[in-house]
Amino acid sequence: MTFLAVIIRGLFRRPVRTGLTMMGIAIGIAAVVALVGMSRGFESSWANGMKSRGTDVVVSNVGGALTPKPFSQSLVDRVKPLPHVAETCALLVDLTSVEKADMMIVSSRQWGGFDWQNLKIVSGRLPKDAKEKAVVLGTTAAETLQKKVGDTLQLETEELAVVGIVDGGAFVENGSVILSLELYQEITGNEGKINVIDVRATPGTTKDELSELCQKINAAVPEVHAVLGSENMRDSQALRVIRAMSWGTSSLAILVGVLGVMNTMLMTVFERTQEISVLLAIGWKRLRIVRMILYESALLGFLGGLGGVVLGVIGVKLLVTAPVIRGLLEPDLSAALLARAVAISVLVGIFSGLYPAWRSSRLMPSQALHG
Amino acid sequence: METANAECVFEAVGLKKEYDDGQVKALRGVDFRIHAGEFVAIVGQSGSGKSTLLQMLGALDHPSEGQLLYRGKVLDEQNDLSAYRAREIGFIFQAFHLLPTFTALENVQMPMFETSRTAPERKARAGELLRSVGLEARLHHFPGKLSGGERQRVAIARSLANGASVLLADEPTGNLDTENARHVMELIVRLHREQRMTLILVTHDPGIARRAERVLEVCDGRIVADKLNGPPTSP
């Protein structure tokens, strides 16, 4: 028999209590996986969208909202002449309800701009020109809206023809309704307004030069804010709030887990007072007793963490199919996040076991003779 | 004493133990010597201090005053009392105190965690000890499935796990019926004889005390009699 076997046996001597405690931790860890995975997924989905479009620098005014505030299209002319700027593409992007979908990305792009180049036609075609009353749908958007080429799509007050289904190479792109900027400005009454300028840098521009370009844009066009495409959403206050809420909720869930484990481990020490005293009486060192309790609580945390990861992954998979967010984000369920969640759970276990372990180390071997 | 030339294992000098800030005086100044290989019975009424004395000998508790020497060294001044408990002494309790979620074989392995034995070595040694106490058919039984006598035999095997030279037994037959008590005492006496262990046994049973070579009678925290019975007898 190994020491690990002693620990496992100790932990499962009360299987129902251990199982319930594990479930408590699992729910906390599932919250971490789901909430953090979703918020990070939101961030990375947009960053991947930028990468897919070949956007090096994003100029917008994100502020406190998820979608940037509109500004004058004329600002593009102040960005274009700056060094390292190869191309620009003006956009008016919206998060809005479209027919059955509660929330969908509507991405209108300057006709002929480079943002159209990454779209691979799955079926149909792209709009013929900027004025054609037509849209193309990303593959996920088409699924969500249950549309195919030849159908029509109601956007605001306008009925538009679905002329193509496209693969944009990124989750956000595939979840979008895409049309020409001019058409969308007309439909929404936002003539001359845009809310994003995508900037493609000249080939060979280094990351340092891109950062420099951002500073130059910010100096030349102080009405907006330029960031690297890969960091597009990082500056969003709304995302910061989401992130803070995710961690806040997760922390509360973890705190509940800590109390659960601490309670279970204290109960286990109280129940096993005589057993622990006997172990001391037959020669176990106090350190071994402390290790036994700490390992038990760490194992409890580890198993709860594994359960939490499974619960969290299932939860997120179910959540992203919900109509309200379908196609908006691809959750970040990377091995690193899942491993971090399990590590947090093990730390929760160890932390929760500290006090019970200390209590167990204070027991006297003479108690073995009583009773 | 017949062991006068044998090494002195324990020497108590003015040993006192008080509880509750001196309100309870369990030992009031005890002096004795116990030599290697002796079979000593400690007798006395309930509350006389005999179990407290056994706790001191097993380093389960510290004296309030006086000194207890083990092989010439003050026990309380030893760096590692857990090593003393693990390697030098074996403890047999009245209530057996086996761990209920572990089999007989696993219970006997418990003291061996504080040695350098590997897991297979621990298992083999535990099996060997259980066979030596006649429990070869009960190796994988949990304590709840064993009779009182069998449990005490598992506890005896456990006390021998690390090759202790001193066996401390606290009313080892106190929870057993007559037949099982007789078998357990036979086993303890046989172990003492065959392994030349020092055996110190607390009992209030005069029949058991008569089988010891020497009887220390404790009354109100003091040793009031120290009698020699001669060599240990069979039942």
Interface residues (C-beta under 8 A of the other chain):
Chain A: M1 T2 F3 V6 R9 G10 R13 Q274 E275 V278 L279 L280 A281 I282 G283 W284 K285 R286 R288 M364 P365 S366 A368 L369 G371
Chain B: S51 L54 Q55 G58 A59 L60 D61 D80 S82 A83 R85 A86 R87 F91 F93 A95 H97 L99 T101 F102 L105 E106 Q109 M110 P111 F113 E114 A119 R122 K123 R158 S159 N162 D170
